[in-house]
Amino acid sequence: MKKTSKKISKKDNIWHWSVDVEQLKKHKEAYTIWKLEHLINYGLQGQKLDEKLVKKYWDKLFLDPFYKKYLQFLLLNKVS
């Protein structure tokens, strides 16, 4: 993917320097996973997580280990 520095969108207010977001948006599942990872690992910036999406892609999310354990406890009611 081409590396650029631009906002995801005006409403998202998320910046990412290493991803061409327009290209990524063409692949809906990959974009959704990337956006969830980005929001969880780098901050929600006033947005809310969609609990159903987090649960759906749980096994595919590459998250900070501490965030993942905390979310696992909150969302999945599990302690690892």
C-alpha positions as CSV (number, residue, x, y, z in Angstrom):
1,M,0.0,0.0,0.0
2,K,1.0,3.5,-0.7
3,K,2.2,5.4,2.4
4,T,0.5,8.8,2.9
5,S,-0.2,11.2,5.7
6,K,-3.9,12.1,5.8
7,K,-7.0,12.0,7.8
8,I,-9.3,9.0,7.5
9,S,-12.2,11.4,7.1
10,K,-13.4,14.7,8.5
11,K,-15.8,13.0,10.9
12,D,-13.3,10.4,12.1
13,N,-10.6,12.9,13.0
14,I,-8.0,10.1,13.0
15,W,-4.6,10.6,11.4
16,H,-2.4,7.8,10.2
17,W,0.9,8.2,8.4
18,S,1.5,4.6,7.2
19,V,-1.7,3.6,5.5
20,D,-3.5,4.8,2.4
21,V,-6.9,4.8,3.9
22,E,-8.7,5.3,0.6
23,Q,-7.2,2.0,-0.7
24,L,-7.9,0.3,2.6
25,K,-11.6,1.3,2.5
26,K,-12.0,-0.7,-0.6
27,H,-11.6,-3.8,1.6
28,K,-14.4,-3.5,4.1
29,E,-13.3,-6.2,6.6
30,A,-9.6,-5.1,6.6
31,Y,-10.6,-1.5,7.1
32,T,-13.0,-2.4,9.9
33,I,-10.3,-4.4,11.7
34,W,-7.6,-1.7,11.1
35,K,-10.0,1.0,12.4
36,L,-10.9,-1.0,15.5
37,E,-7.2,-1.7,16.3
38,H,-6.3,2.0,15.7
39,L,-9.1,3.3,18.0
40,I,-8.3,0.8,20.8
41,N,-4.5,1.1,20.7
42,Y,-4.2,4.8,20.1
43,G,-7.4,6.3,21.7
44,L,-11.0,6.6,20.9
45,Q,-10.8,10.4,20.4
46,G,-14.4,10.8,21.5
47,Q,-15.8,7.9,19.5
48,K,-17.4,4.8,20.9
49,L,-16.5,1.3,20.1
50,D,-19.1,-0.9,18.5
51,E,-19.3,-3.9,20.9
52,K,-20.7,-6.2,18.2
53,L,-17.8,-5.4,15.8
54,V,-15.2,-5.9,18.6
55,K,-16.6,-9.3,19.4
56,K,-16.9,-10.3,15.8
57,Y,-13.3,-9.5,15.0
58,W,-11.8,-10.3,18.4
59,D,-9.6,-13.1,17.2
60,K,-8.3,-11.0,14.3
61,L,-7.5,-7.8,16.3
62,F,-3.8,-7.1,17.0
63,L,-4.0,-5.1,20.2
64,D,-1.7,-4.0,23.0
65,P,-1.7,-7.0,25.4
66,F,-2.9,-5.0,28.4
67,Y,-5.8,-3.4,26.4
68,K,-6.7,-6.8,25.1
69,K,-6.9,-8.3,28.6
70,Y,-8.9,-5.4,29.9
71,L,-11.4,-5.5,27.0
72,Q,-11.6,-9.2,27.3
73,F,-12.7,-8.8,30.9
74,L,-15.2,-6.0,30.0
75,L,-16.7,-7.3,26.8
76,L,-16.3,-11.1,27.0
77,N,-16.5,-11.5,30.8
78,K,-13.4,-13.7,30.7
79,V,-10.2,-13.5,32.6
80,S,-7.1,-15.0,31.0
